């Protein structure tokens, strides 16, 4: 049984993680629409860039900051496997997230200048799907706490 003062940081961590993962899934769907081409491609690429900056980045920060907060309250063993998986997923995921953000930013900039965005949506979509799979493994580790 955990003390009551752990509930709020844990709630923020879980909320941030779930919103972050849901927004990554939404981003993947939007990028699939953008890859299909057609008249809605431009709107989909602009929406993906906005979704990234307004939704994904803040939810990642909420998840990560609350994770450190709850870890400091729990005084958990930082060498535990499930904590290590969480660190790997979020730290390596941040690097991939930066690459996705750069790809989306370049696409949006090209679109605003009425130029062809190129094929930047495809690697962004693949990396987004990779992030979703990575965070699914982290979710498994957080819930089962393997040794």
Secondary structure as UniProt FT lines:
FT   HELIX           4..6
FT   HELIX           7..36
FT   TURN            39..40
FT   HELIX           41..51
FT   HELIX           52..56
FT   HELIX           57..74
FT   TURN            78..79
FT   HELIX           81..112
FT   TURN            113..114
FT   TURN            118..119
FT   HELIX           120..144
//
